[in-house]
Amino acid sequence: MSPEALDAFLARPLIARLATADDNRPRVLPMWFYWDGSEIWMETSATFPNARILRQNPHAAISIDETLGSFAFRAAVMRGQVEVIDQPPDRVMTMVRQIYRRYLRDEEMASTEGEAILAAHHVLLRFRPQHVLTWDTTGGP
């Protein structure tokens, strides 16, 4: 994919699969994300294993793809490092809200469940790709 096609692809609310290693055991988790044009931002709870694992070993990989049927699919596979960010809290929550807005409707964001989720203690995961491989066999944009 061209850089412009990659940006358009990653602007969509797709699911990123974040691969990490905990004690040399692979771990893959589906994640909501925000692509800023050069880095992928994700969020997690400070109590979930992701933050601990990535603080110990920041090396990670991400796969984002969609299948349109038959041999028509698009994908971006990246390797890089993740920085865990928990300060300042207002910066963290600004980005958390930006990520959630990609996947939730306004009424979902304003619901009791949405407010409860946003009230939790979050940390940001900033993924800096060092190697990117893409393909698009759809024949479209």
C-alpha positions in Angstrom: 0.0 0.0 0.0 1.1 3.5 -0.6 1.5 5.7 2.5 -1.8 7.4 1.6 -3.6 4.1 1.3 -2.2 2.9 4.6 -3.4 6.1 6.3 -6.9 5.6 4.8 -6.9 2.0 5.9 -5.8 2.7 9.4 -8.2 5.6 9.8 -11.0 3.0 9.8 -12.3 1.4 13.1 -10.6 -1.9 12.5 -9.2 -4.2 15.2 -5.4 -4.3 15.9 -4.0 -7.6 17.1 -1.1 -6.7 19.5 1.5 -9.5 19.9 3.8 -9.4 22.9 6.0 -11.9 24.8 5.6 -12.7 28.5 8.4 -14.9 29.7 9.1 -15.9 26.1 5.5 -17.0 25.7 3.6 -15.3 22.9 0.5 -13.4 23.7 -1.9 -11.8 21.2 -4.8 -9.5 22.1 -7.4 -7.6 20.0 -7.1 -3.9 20.6 -8.9 -0.7 19.7 -6.5 1.8 18.3 -5.8 5.3 16.9 -3.3 5.8 14.1 -1.8 9.3 14.1 0.0 8.9 10.8 3.2 7.6 12.3 2.4 5.7 15.5 -0.4 3.5 16.8 -2.0 4.5 20.1 -3.9 1.9 22.2 -5.2 2.0 25.8 -5.4 -0.6 28.5 -6.2 -0.7 32.2 -3.3 -0.2 34.5 -4.2 -3.5 36.2 -4.2 -5.6 33.0 -1.1 -7.7 32.2 -0.4 -5.6 29.0 1.2 -2.7 30.9 3.4 -4.9 33.0 4.5 -7.1 30.1 5.3 -4.1 27.9 7.2 -2.4 30.6 9.4 -5.5 31.0 9.7 -6.2 27.2 8.6 -3.3 24.9 9.1 -5.3 21.7 5.8 -6.0 20.0 4.1 -6.7 16.7 0.7 -5.6 15.4 -1.5 -7.0 12.6 -4.5 -5.1 11.2 -6.4 -6.7 8.4 -9.7 -7.1 6.7 -11.0 -9.9 4.4 -13.5 -9.1 1.7 -13.9 -12.6 0.5 -12.0 -15.0 -1.7 -8.5 -13.6 -2.2 -9.5 -10.0 -1.6 -7.9 -8.7 1.6 -5.8 -5.8 3.0 -3.3 -6.0 5.8 -0.7 -4.1 7.6 1.8 -6.0 9.8 4.3 -4.0 11.9 7.1 -4.7 14.3 8.3 -2.1 16.8 8.4 -1.0 20.4 5.7 0.1 22.8 6.0 2.9 25.4 3.6 2.7 28.3 2.4 6.2 29.3 0.5 6.9 32.4 1.2 10.6 33.0 0.0 13.2 32.9 -3.6 11.9 33.5 -5.3 14.5 31.4 -3.2 13.7 28.4 -3.8 10.0 28.8 -7.6 10.5 29.1 -7.7 12.8 26.0 -6.2 10.1 23.9 -8.3 7.4 25.5 -11.4 9.3 24.6 -10.1 9.8 21.0 -9.6 6.0 20.7 -13.1 5.2 22.1 -14.8 7.7 19.8 -13.6 5.7 16.8 -15.5 2.7 18.0 -18.5 4.0 20.0 -21.4 6.1 19.1 -22.0 9.4 21.0 -24.9 7.8 23.0 -22.6 4.9 24.0 -19.9 7.3 25.1 -22.5 9.2 27.2 -24.1 6.0 28.7 -23.5 4.9 32.2 -21.3 2.0 31.0 -19.3 4.4 28.8 -18.8 6.8 31.7 -17.7 4.0 34.0 -15.2 2.7 31.5 -13.8 6.2 31.0 -13.6 6.7 34.8 -11.2 3.7 35.2 -7.5 4.1 35.5 -6.0 3.8 32.0 -2.6 3.8 30.5 -1.6 4.5 26.9 0.4 2.2 24.7 2.3 4.1 22.1 3.5 1.7 19.4 6.3 3.0 17.2 6.6 0.9 14.1 10.2 0.1 13.0 9.2 -2.3 10.2 5.9 -2.1 8.2 4.7 -4.7 5.7 1.4 -4.0 3.8 -0.5 -5.6 1.0 -3.8 -5.0 -0.7 -5.3 -7.6 -3.1 -8.7 -5.9 -3.4 -7.8 -4.0 -6.5 -9.5 -1.0 -4.8 -8.4 2.2 -3.0 
